[in-house]
Amino acid sequence: MDKFPQEIISAILGHFDEKEDRSQIISFATISRQWQFAVERFNLRCVKVESTALSTFANLFRPSQSHRNVLVKVIHFGAVLPSYSDEACCEYETEIEKDTNSQVFSEAIHELFKVLREIKNSGGFHLDVDAWSPMDSHRRPDAERKRYFGDPNDLWEKRYQTSFLQLRDHERLPVLSNISSFSCRASRHGRYIEPASAMAMVAKMTDLEKATLVFYDEDDLSVETRQMNRYNLAKAMSACAHSVDEIIIQFLARGPEWTGKRPPNLLPPGSTVDSLNPALHKYIQRANITKKVLLMGHFVTPELFWPSPDTTSMSLPLWQNLQEMHVLMPTSAPDGGYYLVPDHSTSSDSESSEDSENSDEEDEDEDEDTDEDEESYDYGDSSSESAEEVEYVPNPERMNPLLIAMARAAQHAPSLEKMRLRVPRPYGGRYFDVWFLVKGVPSKSEEEEPSDKTRVIWQVGDWRPDEEVLRHWRNAIPSDGVMLYNVSSYY
């Protein structure tokens, strides 16, 4: 068996499904040393390890088995939290339980980092971090899940939906140089890791190429919790000094634009200034992000692109090596306002005219509805008019400063090739979409474009930007650059 060609062994193992046949493949390792190496190369490529098995995992990479270090490409880590009773499934987590879970989570992460520090992998690997309790809704065995489906008192994921796991003593985490990619993703059924805690882990990775961070931020959370998460995330970003090539940050939030509610004020209590957007701006600069920034579901202010609308003197050039920036933002702003508001002038005139005998009654109704109409304009509540009859247009007091800040960033970022700002129109309307593309960067449009020129593409319907906005964008593109509107089939 030792003379069996290694290529043939690898080819045989290549016919097995990595997920379904892993246990069967492991048995081949006892055939010979050649088969052992081939099986390890197959099985250690993607490893799933729970905090309860960290000592066993660490033993795989003891000094005598150092050849395994370079085999690891992906590690999925799960911090196992304390279990709880059937009765507790019908109760919300207590503050004591939340504190205990955070402590267990912290101990698991600290132990994980100690183990990972000993894996000498110069090529780097991907690390994914998750957490759960065996009794959580998506972790229960199928038999138990079926049993609880009939219990109307079972809270399922609502039991812990407003809880966030906090990483304690993150300053003591060892620095890791072997992680090339990191992800910490919230799911709508799983546990949520505090945004600042996820960023604290990023801060300990010196050779990180890509980070993907997904945070839960739905409006079923209290305003105080959302405010604190944003504020703490801003502070955590200020402590990140290591460079990264690409970062993706997504906030899971449907946004108030789909419900007609007034957006919550997510600014720090007692403050009129957002802390997260300036922190993001500085982090992009400090981390020297080279490839791409992608922000989704993030409540934006102009300070994301430019420190202040009145700032003229700053350290330039801006974002020295950044090539792409995509901002897919909600309609609402952090302070509780809207970037897009209903344009009632597009409503059907037929609704304002009725038979003359009802005119007096209508006048009374109009007087009563005056305040409601003003509130509708401010907060996007189209309850008084059908969604199909209301066009949502940019609020110039908010949108103009944002577009001007974006233009300034495009003008002063020397390596920037592509920038996008997308805002969803309520009730399924077409997106308000602005693109900046430098000369030579292809688009995905089916319609011919002058790709040999720098372009600003406005997918904005009938709306047109003010002259002041256009002036800043003309400064951001060469003299032969072009402005295009509503390009067909552009994505």
DRENMIDREN-320909 format. One record per residue (C-alpha): residue in three letters; y, x, z. Coordinates in pm, whole numbers, plus 32768, in hexadecimal, padded with zeros to 4 digits. Layout:
BEGIN
AlaYXZ...
***
This chain:
BEGIN
Met800080008000Asp80F0811F8044Lys80E1817D7ED4Phe814080237E61Pro828C80407DA1Gln83B17FD27E79Glu844D7F1C7D51Ile831C7E3A7D2FIle83207DEB7EA3Ser848D7D8A7E8EAla84487CB77D5AIle83317BFB7E0FLeu84117BAF7F37Gly85207B3F7E49His84507A0D7DF0Phe846279867F52Asp8572789F7FCAGlu8637795180D8Lys866A781881AAGlu851A776C8186Asp842B7895817DArg84C77981827BSer83AF795E837BGln82A879998271Ile835B7ACB81ECIle836D7B698346Ser81EF7B768354Phe81EE7C608226Ala829D7D6D82F2Thr81537DCE8394Ile80AE7E2E824BSer81497F878234Arg828A804A8271Gln82F78001810BTrp82CA7E8E8140Gln837F7EA3828DPhe84B27F3E81EBAla84AE7E3C80D3Val848C7D1A81C7Glu85A57DA182A1Arg86867DC88174Phe86427C5B8124Asn86577BC98284Leu87757C958310Arg885C7C4D81EDCys88C57B068294Val88837AE98409Lys88B079BD84ECVal88C67A18865AGlu89137948878DSer89B679CC88C7Thr887379908987Ala87C07A8B88A4Leu88C57B9D8894Ser87F07C9B894EThr86D57C6B8852Phe87CE7C898735Ala885F7DCA87C9Asn87027E5F87E4Leu86D97E42866CPhe87EA7F488642Arg87828040874EPro87B581B186EFSer864F81DB8677Gln868480C1857ASer87D7812F84F8His876980F9838FArg87967F8383CDAsn890E7FA283FEVal89607FA8828CLeu88787E82823FVal89527D8382F1Lys8A3F7CC3820DVal8A7B7B7C82C8Ile8A647B1F8439His8A7E79B484A6Phe8ABA79B0861BGly8A9C787F86F9Ala8B19787A885EVal8A30778E891BLeu8AEE76C18A1DPro8A5776198B50Ser898974E38B15Tyr89DC73948BB3Ser892672578C14Asp88E171178B57Glu89D970688C39Ala8AE671688BE7Cys8AC6710F8A76Cys8B816FD18AD2Glu8C9B70888B87Tyr8DBB71628B13Glu8DB472CF8B76Thr8E5873198CC2Glu8F4E74348CFAIle8E4174EC8DBDGlu8D5074CF8C97Lys8E5B75488BA6Asp8EA376758C81Thr8D3076C58CA4Asn8CFB76AD8B2CSer8E1E77998AEAGln8D9278908BE5Val8C3678888B47Phe8CCF78A589ECSer8DA179CF8A59Glu8C777A858AF0Ala8BB27A4A89B0Ile8CC87AD588D1His8CFC7C0689ADGlu8B877C5189A7Leu8B7B7C19882EPhe8C947D1187F0Lys8BE57E1588C6Val8AA77DED87F7Leu8B5F7DF186AAArg8C167F2F8709Glu8AC87FE88700Ile8A707F79859DLys8AE5809884C4Asn8B1D7FEF8378Ser8C2180A382A6Gly8C157F968199Gly8C6E7E84828EPhe8BD77D2B82BBHis8C457BC282DELeu8C567B278438Asp8C5B79B0846FVal8C95792785CFAsp8C3177CE8648Ala8BE477268795Trp8B1E75FA880ESer8A5F755D892APro88F674F388ECMet895F738E8944Asp8A7F737E884ASer8A56726B874AHis8A0B734B8621Arg891B742A86E6Arg883373278781Pro86D2731186F1Asp869F71FA85F4Ala85CA712F86E6Glu86DC713287ECArg87EA70EA86EALys87326FAE8680Arg870C6F4587EBTyr88826F62882CPhe88F06EB586EFGly88A76D698797Asp896F6DBA88D1Pro8ACF6D2D88AEAsn8B426DFB89DAAsp8AEB6F4C8941Leu8C326FF988EBTrp8B8F70F687FFGlu8C8F71F88790Lys8DAB7131882EArg8D3071B9897BTyr8DBC73128929Gln8EA372C48806Thr8FDF731B88C7Ser8F4D74578966Phe8F9975B688EELeu8ED476EC894AGln8FB7780189C5Leu8F62797289B2Arg8FAD7A108B03Asp90127B7D8B33His901F7BBA89BCGlu90E17CFA89FBArg8F9B7D958A78Leu8EDE7D538936Pro8E6D7E988890Val8F097EEC8742Leu8E1F7EBC8618Ser8E397F7C84D3Asn8CFF7EF5842CIle8D687D8D83E4Ser8DEA7D598283Ser8DF77BDD828APhe8E217AE783ABSer8E15796D83BECys8E4A787884D9Arg8E3277158456Ala8E6775CD8509Ser8D9874A58498Arg8DDB733A84E1His8C9A732385ADGly8C8774788654Arg8D3D75368764Tyr8E9F75B18732Ile8F107711877CGlu907A773387E6Pro914677BC86C1Ala91DC78D48793Ser907E793F8800Ala900A79598698Met913B7A2B8644Ala90F67B058776Met8FA57B5D86DBVal904B7BAF8591Ala91347C9A864BLys90087D6D86B2Met8F877DA8854FThr90237EDD84B8Asp8F897EDA835BLeu8F907D668315Glu8FAC7D0581A7Lys8FA37B8A81C5Ala8FCF7A8E82DEThr8F88791882C3Leu9005784A83E8Val8FDF76CF83FAPhe907E761A8520Tyr906374B38595Asp91B8740A85A1Glu917D72958577Asp926D719B8611Asp91667128870BLeu91CA726087CDSer92EC723B88BDVal943C72B68842Glu944373A78969Thr92F8744588FCArg936C746D8796Gln94B675028807Met940475FA88E7Asn930A765D87D9Arg942176A886E2Tyr94F1776787E0Asn93CB7837885CLeu935C788086F8Ala94B9790286ABLys94A579EC87D8Ala93497A618776Met93C07AB48616Ser94CE7B9586A2Ala93BB7C698741Cys93007CA085F9Ala93597DF68573His92317E47848FSer92437E0E8319Val91787D0B825BAsp91597CCB80E7Glu91387B5280E8Ile915F7A3B81E5Ile911378C781D3Ile919477E182E4Gln9146766F82DDPhe91AD756383D3Leu90C6743583CCAla91BE731983D8Arg91D971E28304Gly934B71CF8351Pro942170A283AEGlu948570648243Trp93436F9F8213Thr93846EB7833AGly94F86E728324Lys95316EF78483Arg96596FC984E5Pro95DE713184EBPro95C471D38642Asn96B372E486ACLeu95D8741C86BELeu96EA750E8724Pro96C875B98876Pro974174D3898EGly98B974E389B3Ser98E275B48875Thr9984755D872BVal98EE768B867BAsp978D76AD85F4Ser96D777E78668Leu95A677E88584Asn96487804842DPro971E79368484Ala95E979D08525Leu9520799583E7His96357A308316Lys96397B6A83ECTyr94BD7B7A83FBIle94A27B80827EGln95957CA4827FArg94FC7D5D83A5Ala93927D308332Asn93F77DAA81D8Ile932A7C988135Thr92E27D077FD3Lys92157BFE7F22Lys92567A9B7F91Val92E079B5809BLeu925B78508094Leu92E67752818BMet925B75EF8190Gly92C974D0826CHis93D375AC8309Phe951C750A8370Val961D75DF82BCThr9786764082F8Pro985D771B8214Glu982D783F8307Leu96CD7869827FPhe976678F88140Trp98B2797E81BFPro991479C9832ASer9A4678EB8324Pro9B0B78318219Asp9C3C79018277Thr9B8C7A548280Thr9C147B44817ESer9BC57C8F8224Met9A597CDC826FSer99557DE68237Leu990E7DD980C2Pro983C7DCE7FF4Leu978C7CA48087Trp960F7C968099Gln95EC7DE27FE5Asn948D7DB57F54Leu94467C3E7F60Gln93C77BBB7E10Glu938A7A487E4FMet940879407F40His939577D57F3EVal942776D68030Leu9381757F802CMet944C74CB8133Pro9462736C81C8Thr9589728E8176Ser960F72A682D6Ala96C873C18385Pro9684745584E0Asp97B473AC857BGly9746724F851AGly97F9721983CFTyr978071EB826ATyr97A772C38133Leu975D71978054Val97F970438093Pro97E56EF17FE5Asp98D66EBA7EC7His991F6D4A7EEBSer99F26D497DAFThr98AE6D477CE7Ser98386C017D85Ser98156AD27CACAsp99576A077C92Ser988D68CA7C8EGlu984968E27E01Ser99BC68D07E54Ser99F367887D99Glu996F66347E04Asp99CD64CB7DCASer9B3264777E2FGlu9AC563767F2FAsn9A23648F7FFCSer9B50657A7FEDAsp9BCD6531814DGlu9A76657081E1Glu9A5966B1811CAsp9BA867308199Glu9B31670282FDAsp99EF67BE82B0Glu9AAF68DC8214Asp9B8868FD834AGlu9A5469088425Asp99AA6A0C8349Thr9ACD6AFC832CAsp9A586BE08443Glu98F46BD783C2Asp99676C418268Glu9A296D6782F6Glu98FC6DD183C0Ser98246DAA8289Tyr99016EA081CFAsp98FD6F9982EBTyr978C6F928334Gly96E26F2581F4Asp96666DD58272Ser963C6CFE813DSer95B36BD381FASer96D06AFC8176Glu967B6B53800FSer952F6B857F62Ala94C96CEF7F30Glu94C06CC57DB6Glu962E6C617DACVal96BB6D837E75Glu96F76ED87DDCTyr97016FF97ED2Val980B70FA7E87Pro987F72387F36Asn996F72148057Pro9A7D730C7FE7Glu9AE67362814AArg998973EC8188Met98FB74428036Asn9A2575057FB0Pro9A26760D80C5Leu98AC7630809ELeu98BF76647F25Ile99E0775A7F4BAla991E7823804FMet97F378277F66Ala98CD78A67E49Arg995979BD7F25Ala97F77A287F7FAla97967A2C7E0FGln98C77AFE7DBEHis98897C087EC7Ala970C7C297EC8Pro96D67D3B7DC3Ser955D7D117D92Leu95567B957D97Glu94A77B077C65Lys946C799F7CCAMet950678B07DC8Arg94C3773F7DF7Leu9553762B7ED2Arg949B74DE7ECAVal94FA73A57F8CPro942772687F74Arg94D771237F27Pro946B700C8011Tyr936C6F087FA9Gly92C66FDB7EA0Gly93F270247DC2Arg940A715F7CEFTyr9450729F7DAAPhe95AB73357DBFAsp954B748C7D3BVal961B75C47CF9Trp958877007C5CPhe9615785C7C2FLeu955679367B36Val95C27A8D7AC0Lys95A47B0A795FGly943D7B3D78EEVal939D7A697A01Pro92D679557956Ser92E377EC79BFLys91D476E679B6Ser929375F978D8Glu91F9756B779FGlu935475637708Glu93E5769A7664Glu94D977577740Pro95A378937708Ser94C7796977ECAsp95827A99776ELys96A67A247847Thr96D679EB79BAArg96C4787579FCVal972C777C7B06Ile9664763F7ACCTrp96DC74FE7B6CGln95D073F07B81Val96C572F87C17Gly96CA71C07B40Asp982571387AF3Trp98CC71F27C12Arg9998732A7BC4Pro9A0E743C7CB3Asp9B7C745F7D10Glu9C5075667C67Glu9C5B76387DA4Val9ADD76427DABLeu9ACE769E7C3AArg9BCE77B37C6CHis9AEE78617D6ATrp99BF783D7C89Arg9A7D78CE7B61Asn9AC679FB7C3EAla99517A177C87Ile98E37A337B1APro99477B207A00Ser9A507AB87908Asp99437A537810Gly9884798A7913Val9856781578DEMet985876D279A6Leu974F75D6793ETyr9727746E79B0Asn95EE739979CDVal950674757902Ser93DA73AB7891Ser928C73E2793ETyr931674F27A21Tyr925875427B5E
***
